[in-house]
Amino acid sequence: MARTQDHPGEQAAADPIRLLAIRESALSVDEVFRAVGDDAAGGIALFVGTVRNHDGGQDVGALGYSCHPSAEDELRRVAEKVVADFPVRGLAAVHRVGELEVGDLAVVVAVACPHRAEAFAACRKLIDDLKHEVPIWKHQRFSDGTEEWVGAC
């Protein structure tokens, strides 16, 4: 069956940005998933970034995230770019700051679109742009006593 762009469900929602936050508290995949729900969405793509126990061949012993005061404004700017480029029905992105442990959720993003390919592409753009453009920094402390700061997520 051929798709038609004439149906309102094929278009972006009027206000698709449903949840944007930078938090010190634990993140919830369920909260982000529920935030993007939309009856016209045929696909929801969700990405969950977790704290791993290694980086660059070294064991990570501790990790913290911090952000610039403009981080939420920059997160909104990134989200607005995604909404401008894709027929987004719902979008949510939440990033954690503070001290995290291995296995903790660091970032959860989701995008709902009329079709799966659009949802995958929009979610990929959202997490990639968040990682490169939102001023969030990771401070890794390795088990050998060394440490490093990693810019923008």
Solvent accessible surface area in square Angstrom, and as a share of the most:
residue,aa,sasa,rsa
1,M,239,1.07
2,A,93,0.72
3,R,152,0.56
4,T,69,0.40
5,Q,110,0.49
6,D,131,0.68
7,H,110,0.49
8,P,96,0.60
9,G,9,0.09
10,E,31,0.14
11,Q,83,0.37
12,A,44,0.34
13,A,19,0.15
14,A,114,0.89
15,D,107,0.55
16,P,8,0.05
17,I,25,0.12
18,R,92,0.34
19,L,31,0.15
20,L,32,0.16
21,A,13,0.10
22,I,25,0.13
23,R,64,0.23
24,E,138,0.62
25,S,68,0.44
26,A,78,0.61
27,L,15,0.07
28,S,43,0.28
29,V,48,0.28
30,D,91,0.47
31,E,50,0.23
32,V,1,0.00
33,F,104,0.43
34,R,167,0.61
35,A,25,0.19
36,V,0,0.00
37,G,40,0.39
38,D,37,0.19
39,D,160,0.83
40,A,34,0.27
41,A,23,0.18
42,G,63,0.61
43,G,10,0.10
44,I,63,0.32
45,A,8,0.06
46,L,68,0.34
47,F,86,0.36
48,V,48,0.27
49,G,12,0.12
50,T,74,0.43
51,V,8,0.05
52,R,121,0.44
53,N,87,0.44
54,H,92,0.41
55,D,29,0.15
56,G,76,0.73
57,G,82,0.79
58,Q,63,0.28
59,D,90,0.47
60,V,11,0.06
61,G,56,0.54
62,A,37,0.29
63,L,7,0.04
64,G,5,0.05
65,Y,23,0.09
66,S,46,0.30
67,C,48,0.29
68,H,86,0.38
69,P,129,0.81
70,S,36,0.23
71,A,1,0.01
72,E,89,0.40
73,D,105,0.55
74,E,47,0.21
75,L,1,0.01
76,R,111,0.40
77,R,95,0.35
78,V,0,0.00
79,A,0,0.00
80,E,87,0.39
81,K,72,0.30
82,V,0,0.00
83,V,31,0.18
84,A,86,0.66
85,D,88,0.46
86,F,46,0.19
87,P,34,0.21
88,V,0,0.00
89,R,36,0.13
90,G,0,0.00
91,L,0,0.00
92,A,0,0.00
93,A,0,0.00
94,V,1,0.00
95,H,3,0.01
96,R,34,0.12
97,V,16,0.09
98,G,29,0.28
99,E,115,0.52
100,L,7,0.04
101,E,131,0.59
102,V,80,0.46
103,G,50,0.48
104,D,43,0.22
105,L,43,0.21
106,A,5,0.04
107,V,12,0.07
108,V,0,0.00
109,V,0,0.00
110,A,0,0.00
111,V,0,0.00
112,A,0,0.00
113,C,0,0.00
114,P,9,0.05
115,H,40,0.18
116,R,182,0.66
117,A,69,0.54
118,E,39,0.18
119,A,2,0.01
120,F,131,0.55
121,A,46,0.35
122,A,0,0.00
123,C,7,0.04
124,R,162,0.59
125,K,56,0.24
126,L,0,0.00
127,I,21,0.11
128,D,49,0.26
129,D,21,0.11
130,L,0,0.00
131,K,94,0.40
132,H,133,0.59
133,E,61,0.27
134,V,0,0.00
135,P,26,0.16
136,I,1,0.00
137,W,87,0.31
138,K,22,0.09
139,H,30,0.13
140,Q,3,0.01
141,R,63,0.23
142,F,14,0.06
143,S,81,0.52
144,D,95,0.49
145,G,67,0.65
146,T,69,0.40
147,E,97,0.44
148,E,70,0.31
149,W,154,0.54
150,V,48,0.28
151,G,51,0.49
152,A,25,0.19
153,C,14,0.08
